[in-house]
């Protein structure tokens, strides 16, 4: 049984705490929680009957022998800081998305964990969604032939009250906007499906929210294989979350996954049908209660198996870095007004700037 400690007890921590605290992840349990806000730490600690702390080093001094994995669930701009300062305890690290806000911070995290001899995992739970796994199966089998285009759409509702709940939300230093926060999972899925990006051009605006960063944007990505990727993302959808979708088009077929959390197979069409194709749309769908979906259980189980078997994980630090680099290039394009070619040096993008 691997014992997890949570650092950060905000919104996403509720999801991690519930799964670990209620024994929903085979081979994992909740050991302790920490947050600089005493009331936030106490709420989760009391609910699941585990010790709570306001200082992560105090937690490690007191409970180090009872902790195998540390989950970094703090503000995005603090992920690198928290990962680096906790790495000397030599506990494996799970870091929520995005792994960091700058490429240099991501590299520091990867290097520090390697030097400490620990595994670094980045949360990308949508890769484990039931319809997404079926799409990846078709891609790996070569059923699409030449890849032509991929599109993701994020049409979510985040009213001003959401941003007002925490001062760090929507800031350049600690969060960024819809590209770095809400759409980061979808950018990851698009890149996972289409391969290596070579350039991007993007535009954004702050349409409805009173925040520093963008709440609405669009990006066009060119991939190494010639495919074109389109990202449409907004938190200005009203009055509620409407869509979080992914579609992939190739010379032999088209697959579209819809729903508000990439959770429902909408279209499964191939010019070269195979047995079982007619059942896919009805079979590969989920109905999650919120935009987080059901993927966290499978994701955390994969973390457990990777540690137990000392095997590679689906999303390690290097894999998590890929989507961060693309998102950083999106912001660089927004600020420069030009197409940005990867690899690039971050100069104008404000994401992660203190």
Buried (B, 14 or more C-beta within 10 A) or exposed (E): EBBBBBBBBBEBBBBBBBBBBEEEBEEBBBBBBBBBEEEBBBBBBEBBEBBBBBEBEEBBEBBEEEBBBBBBBBBBBBBBBBBBEBBEBEBBBBBBBBBBBBBEBBBBBBBBBEEBEBBBBBBBBBBBBBBBEBBBEBBEEEBBEEBBBBBBBBBBBBBEEBBEEBEBBBBBBBBBBBBBBBBBBBBBBBBBBBBEBBBBBBBBBBEBBEBBBBBBBBBBBBBEEEBBBBBBBBBBBEEEBBBBBBBBBBEBBBBBBBBBBBBBBBEBBBEEEEEEBEEBBEEBBBEBEEBBBBBBBBBBBBBBEBBEEEEEBBBBBEBBBBBBBBBBBBBBBBBBEEEBBBEBEBEEBBBBEE
